[in-house]
Amino acid sequence: METEGVRTFVRAADRGQLQHAADELGVTQQAVSKRVAALERELGVRLFTRTTRGVELTLDGQAFLPHARGIVAAVDRAVGAVRPGARARRIDVLGRRSAQAVVLHDHWRSRPGTALDVVTLRVDDPRVAAAAVRAGEVDAAFRTVTDPAALPPEVRMVHAFDSPLELLVGPRHPLAAARTLRPHELRGWRIWVPGIAPGSEWGEFYDQLATAFDLNVDATGPHFGDEVLLDVLADSADVATLVGARDRYVWPAGHDLRRIPIADPTLAYPISLLLPRTNPHPGLRAILDHLAGLPAPPEPAWRPSWATPQPGAGHRRR
């Protein structure tokens, strides 16, 4: 069924004259007559009778009108849902408590009422996230494809921001009283980071970090969740982990965990944003502007070899 014919029928029924319907629709009266006639042929009934004052609904027209209104309203809602900028931006983050989610929440708070759909793709391989962006399953993803050759040509990657790392330890750990630490002071300690998936961006990050500073980054054992990890740290005198400065963690007061900044150099985890190369969601511009305003981590900073920030790529140094 031609929806324009249905829309024309509704306008003519509301106005009672074909000319008035034509004026509202921006077409000729002849065009309105043809659309109504085509709709009547398709339905096999007469919808209007002509009078000296215009048109009146037949009994069939009266029965069809409420359904026609529903069709027009549904079409308008469908078109509005995909109109540029109208649909909520669908953004993939690594986790609900991750630095990416925290930054997105800050952006949303600065623009209350902004339509935003935050999701977490259950994938470790960033190339799968890039494929989701290419397919339109998400509008953007906070993931890094460390090998540029593996990035689909339809997807571009911009540097979003750097997340400085902190050491997280329990109160019995020998480093618990430190105000700041240097990377070389972490040597010899067990830094437990369960859940490092092979082929993931964070897997490559920690490989390079361990090599650069001769650190014992231990990824053994299954990851039973952050709560279990925090419980282990609270009870241990020799286990620590690394967390992002913006990552959100909550633990019982009795755990008395300590987050200790690392400096000289700052260990900067680079976070990228994947988005379509053409026709990105118009609302992504506001997110990129927010990312550009984030402060850079203290220098000097260490970053992995694949993550040198590019000027103008969603991050501005201060």
N, C-alpha and C positions, 0 to 999 in steps of 0.2 A: 504494500500500500504506500503510495506517495505521500510523505508527511506534509509536503507543502500544500497538497490538496486538502488534507485534514485541517491544517492551520487556516487556510482560506475559508473553509466551511465554518469554522468557529468564529472567525472575524465577521463573516457575513451574517451569521446567526445573531451575534451580539449587536451589530449595527443596524440590521434590518434593511440595508440597502447595499447592493453590490458596489456602487460607486464609492461609498464611504469605506468599504472594506478595501477596495483598490487603492484609495488614497493612503490608508494606513500601511498597506503592504508595499507601496511604491510601484505598482503595476497598473496596467490599463483595466478598465471594466471588462473588456473582451477577454483578457487573460483570466480574470476571476471567474467569468462565466464558463470558460473552457475547463478550468480546474474543477469546478463544482460538477460540471457535466461528466467529466472523466471519473470522479469519485462516485457519482450516482450509477454510472455504468458498472463500475467495479463491484459496488455493493448490490446492484440489481434492484434498487428502490429509488423513489423520488425523495429528496431531502427538503426541497422547498416548493412552494407554490408562489407564482408571481402575482402581485397585486398592483394596483395603481400607486400605492405608497412605497412599494419595494418588494421585499420577499418575506414570506412567513414559513415557519417550520411545519412540515407535515408530521403526522404521528410518528412515522419512521425517523424523521429528522429529530424530533423531540427525544426519541429513545436513544438515538446515536450520539446526541450532543454531549452528555456527561462523559461518555467513553472517549469521545474526540478530545475533550478538554484534558483528560488524563494522558492521552497520547502526546499532545502538544507539551504538556508540563514535563513528561518524562524525557522527551527529546531535548527540551531546554536544559534540564538538569544534566543530561548526558554530555551535551556540548559544553556546558559550564564547567564540568568536572575536568575537562582536558584543555580548557582555554589557557593559553600561556600565562603562568603566574597564579592561576586559580587553584590548581591542585597542590596539596601539601607536598613539600619537599621530602623525599624519602632518602634518608642518609644512613649508611651502614657505619657502625662503630664497633670497635673490637670487644667492648664489654660495657655494661651499664655504669660501671664505676671507673671506667678508664678515663685517661686524660682527654680523649676525644669527646666523650660524652659530657664531661665537665665543661669543656670549652663550648660545646653546642648549647648546653644549658645556660651558660653565661650569655651567649648570643641571644637566646630566646628571651631571657629575662630583660635584656635591653630593648627588645621589641615585643612586648606582651601582645598576645593575640595572633602572632605569626603562626601560620599552619606549618607544622613540622612533624614528620613521622620518623622517629628514631628506631632503627632495627639493628639486629646483630645477626649477620650471616654466619651460620655454623660451619665455617670453613677455615682451614689453616693456610692453604695455598693462596697467596695473593692473586695469582693468575685467575683463579676461580672467581674472586671478587671482581676483577677487571672484566671478566666475561659477563658477570651480572650487570655491570654498568653498561657494557656494550649492548646487551639484550634489552635494556630498559627496565630491568627488575628493580633496580635502585637508581636514584638520580646521581648519587656520588657515594664513594666508599673511602673511609680513612684507612687505606692500606698502601703498602709500598711494594712495587714490583722492582726488585733490586737489579734485575737484568733488563736493560732497556729493550733488548731484542725480543723479549717475551711479552712486551706490552702491545696489545692489539692496536692497529693503526687508527681505529675509531675512538680510542680512549687516550686522553692526555693525563699526565701526572704532574701536580704542582706541589711544591714544598709548602706544608701547612704551618708547622711550628716545631720547635725542639722541646723535648720534655727532659729536663735534668733528672738524673737518677739520685736517689737517696738510699742509704743503707738502713734497713729495718731490722732491729734486734730487740731481744727481751732484756729485762733489767739485770739478769745475771751475766750477760755477755761482757767480756773484758773491754769492749769498745763502747759500751752503753753510755758512759759518762762524757764521751767526746762531743764537742760542739760542732765541729766540722772534721772531715777526714780527707786525706789525699789518697788517690788511687793506690799508691804503693803501700799504704798502711793496711790495705785489704788483703795483701798477699799472705798466704798460709791459712787463711780462715775459710771455712766451708761456706760458700754462698749458694744456698739451695734455691733453685728456680725450677720447680717441677712443672711439667707440661710444655717444655720446649719441643715443639713439633718439628721434625726434619723437613727442610724445604720452606719453612716459614721465614718471614722477614726477621722476626725476633730470634730465630735460631741462628741466622747468619750474623745478626748483631752481636749476640753473646759469644759466638765463635771468635769474631774479630776482637771483641773486648777482652776475652780471656787471653788471647795471644798477645795483644798490645801491652797488657799490664801484668802478665804472668799470674792470673787469678785462677782460683779453683772454683769454677762455676759448675755446680753439680745439678744435673737434670734427671737424676735417677729417680725411679719410683713413680707410681701414678699420681696424678693431681686430683685430690679429693675435694678441691675447692679452697677458697681463700680462708674460710673459717678454720679448717684443719691446719693449714699452713700457719696461721696466726697462733693457734694453740701450741704448735710445736715450738715456735719462736719464744713464746712466753715461758716455756718450761726449760729451754735449752741454754747452756752456758757456752756453746761453741757454734751454733748455727745462726746464720744471718741470711737475709735475702735482699734483693734490690727492687725498688719500686719507683715509679715516676713521681715527681714532685707534685703533679696535679692529680694523680690517681687517688681515688677516694676509698679509704679503708675504715671500717668501724670494728672495734673490738671491746670486750668487757673492760671496765676500769681496772679490775684486778690484774689484767695482763701487763699493764705498765710498759707497753712497747715504746721504743724510741725511734724516731725518724731523724737520721743524721745526714745533712747535706754533704756532698762530695765536691771538692774544689781543687784547683791547681793540678790538672785541669778539671773543669766540669765535664761529667760524662753525659753527653747530650744524645738522647734517643730521638732521631729525626722521624717525624710523622708526616706522611704525604696524603694528598687527597686525589683520588681518581674520579674523573668526570668526563662526560662525552666531549669529543673534540668539536662536534657541530650540534647546534640546537640544544645546549644545556638548559636545564630549568632556569627561568629568569631569576628565581629566588636565590640561586647559588651565588650571585654577585654579592649579596649582602653578607653571606657567610665568608666569602673570600676577603671582603673588606674587614670583617671582624678579625679574621686570622692575621691580616696584615698589621693590625694594631697591637698584637700581642708582643710583650717584651721578649727580647732575645735572652738566652741564658748568659750568666757571667762568663767573660772570657778570662783566660784561655779556655777553650772547650775542645774536647775530643769527640770526633764523629767517625762513624765507619766510612770506609773508602767510597761507598756508593751513594753517600748522602750529603754531598756538598751543596749547601743552599744556593739557589740561583736568584740573583736580584730581580725583584718584580714578580716572583713566582708565589705570591700569597704570603710573603713574610717580609718584614721590614726591620732591619737591625736598628737598635737604639744605643 
